[in-house]
Amino acid sequence: MLDMDMLFPERTARQDSAMTSRHTFRTDTGESVSLEDLLKRIERLEEEFQQLKEALEEKQPVTEKKQDDPGIPLIEQQLYARALRHFTAGEYGKASELLRQVRDNTQEKELNLSALYWLGECAFRQDNYNEAVVLLQELLSEESEVFRENALILLAVSFRNLGKQAESNRYFQTYLKAYPESRYSALARKELQRSQ
């Protein structure tokens, strides 16, 4: 418990004289309160504060999920959002760092796969096609539709940029088979025609 004399040494002398001359104080609400009652209130508030502090320290950290909370942990959500802001600003290195942190710290599959896709796209945008291929193939190996369409087209273009036309054509064909009328289907057809 805090020692009032230690906190306010200049008040000690004043309190001694106030106690002898006047034992009641008027509060903001007009209520008369004795010095003894004020000290008791302060002690009670300090005890309540200590109890609240101990209760908060016992709670689980913010990053842990509770059994009844199926959502994504707050810290990983924030990292993911920051990473996407860096990506949008063209800061692919910074985005990659944050996305790796998300992947290292989350157990939530959809968020993990989303981070994996954006890592692949960051590598692609930095012309690191070998890394993009590895990341995007890892994403496609999962039984999930998360960013599958974009991953297929990026993989095909990455292989093309690496000069591996057979692999590129295979992914363009896979893309067209899965997404025949999508936004990149014309590009995939054009690339396949060019390589014949």
N, C-alpha and C positions, 0 to 999 in steps of 0.2 A: 504494500500500500504506500502511496506517496505521502511524504512528510510535508505538510503545508509550510512549516517553518523553513524547510530546506528549499522549497519552490519559491517562496516569497519572503526572503529574510527581511526586506524593508518593512514588511507588514507586521512583524513580530512586536516591535515597539508600539506601533499604532494600535494593535489589537489589545495589548496589555492596558493601554490607557482607555480604549473604547470599552473594554469589559468593565472597568471600574466606573466609568461615567455613564454608560448606556448599554443595556443588555438586549434591546430589541432593535430590529431593523425593519424598514418598510420596503416591500418588494415592488416590482413594476405594476403588479395588480392591486397594490394598495394594502396588501395583507401585512400584518405585523408578525415578524418571525424573530425568535431569539437566536442568539449566536450559537447556542447549543443545538438548536434544531437545524440551523444551516450546516453545521459541521456534520450532523448525523445524515443529512441529505447528501452531502458530498461523499461521505463514507459509503452510503448505499449505492450511489451512482458509480463509484469506483469498483465496488463489488460486482455490480451488474455488468459493467464494462469488461471486467476480468472474465466473468462467466461467458459473455458473448465471444470474447477473443478465444477462449479455450474451445468453445463449441465450433467456431470457424476453423480452427487449426485441426480439429478432428475430421472435418469433412474431406471427401475425396478431391484430388486435384481436378481442375477443369478439363484436362485432356482425357480423363478416363470416362468411358461410357458406363452408364448405369444399365442394369438389366432391362428396365422398362423404357429406356431411351434408345430407340433404334437409329437415331440420327447420327450425323457425322460430327465428331468432336470439334469444338469451336476453334481450337488452334489450327487444326488441319484445314478447316474451311477458310480461315483467314490467310494462311499461307498460300492456298490454292488461288484465292481471289487476287492476292498480291502478285503471284506468278503470272496470272493472265493479264493483269495490268501491265507488267513489264513486257510480256510478249506483244501485246497490242502496241506498245510504245517502241517496239523493235529492239528491246534490250534482251536478247535471247540468252545471253550468258547468265544474267541475273534471274531470269525466269527459270532456267535450268536448275540453278542452285536451289531455289525454293521448291521446285517440283520434286527434286531428289529428296528433300526433307519430308515432303508430304508422303512420298513412297516409303521412306524409311520409318515413318511414325504412324501410319494409319493401317488399321486392319480391315477397313471398309473397302470391299472389293471394287465397287463402282468408282470410288474416288481414286483408288490405286490405278485402275485401268485408264481413267481419264488423265491422270498425271503422266502415265506411261505414253499415251498418245501425244500429249503436248511436248514431252521430252523428245519424242521422235520428230515432231514438227520443228522444234527448235534446232535440232541437229540438221535437218533438211535445209532450213533457212540459212544456216551457217555453212552450207555446202559440205557438210560432213556426212556424206551419203552412206558410208560404211556404218557409222553409228546409227543413222536413221534406219537402215535396213535391219540391224539387230533389234532395235527397240520396237519397230513396227511389226516385225515377225513375231516377237514375243507377245505383243498385243493380240495379233491374229491367232495365236496358238490357244488363246482362252476361249471358252464357250460363252462369248458375250457379243452383243451387237454394238457395244460402246465404241463409237468412232470407226466402226468397221469399214464403212464406205470410204471415208477419207483416207484411212490407213492403206487400203488396197491401191488407191490411185497414187498416193505418195510413194508407196513401195515400187510400183511400176515405173514411175518417173525416176526414182533413185537408182534403180537398176539400169535404166536407160542412160542416166548421167554417168554411171560407172562404166559404161560400155559393155554391159552384159545384156545383150539384146534378147537372148532366149528367155532368161528369167523375166525381163521386162515384159515381153510378149505374153508369157504365162500369166502374169498378174493383170495385164490389161484384159486378157480373155476371161479370167476369173471375175474381174470387175464387171465386164459386160454381161456375163451370165447372171450375176447376182443383182445387178442394177442396170438393166437394159435401157431404161428411159430416164436416167438421172442426169444431173447437171454436167457430169464429166464424161458421159457416154460418147459424145461426139469427139472429144479429145482422144479417148481410148480407141475408137474406130479409125481415126485419122492416123494415130501412131502405128496401129497394126497394118494399115494399108501401106504406110511409108516403109515399113521394114520388109515387105514382101518383094 
